[in-house]
Amino acid sequence: MSKQDNNELDDLRLLETMEGIEKQQDVAHVWISDQLDKFIRWFCHIFCWCNAVLIGCIILQVVLRYGFNNSLIVLEELQWHLYAIGVMFGVSYAQINNAHIRVDILHARFSDTTKRCIDIFGIMFFILPFCFVVIDQSLDFVADSWRVNESSDAPLGLPARWLIKSVIPLSFILLTLASVSRLIRDVVVIYRGLKSGN
């Protein structure tokens, strides 16, 4: 075989691989999951702007502390709150994008069906029960904070502590929706694979 034949063969393999990926992606389209993912992405994109505000708060705090030998407790608490918002909503965003960390040594060796079965097991027996417990326990936590109009313990801290505490159940509701979306998508893909004999 000549070098040109090898290049053409490589191009053909690449094309077949890309067509296979497109087919997998087409199979993975499920209307309800797509709508849930779209809503979660929209919601998380709004809150991702908290990171820009967080960076501004950090820069301002550093300038005040080292440039003027002064710092504001309000800015420090605002940094904690903004960071918490980013992390709490980022978890559901990572779930819909399948971006969570896995043990790659094992996970990379499994077939696509096995990976999806592991995901289904993890969602049903770990993620969803954990989400339900956190949502259930955090609602009273937020309600108590709201009822007493809880604010920071620091004299010059942020008011309305209940507002940041409300992020807990809200973010776990979003994580539940993201997990259900992922669960539906995985079940449908496995079902379609079994039905087609793959």
Summary of the structure (lengths in Angstrom):
residues: 198
radius of gyration: 23.2
end to end distance: 33.1
largest distance: 80.1
contacts: 523
relative contact order: 0.13
helix: 81%
strand: 0%
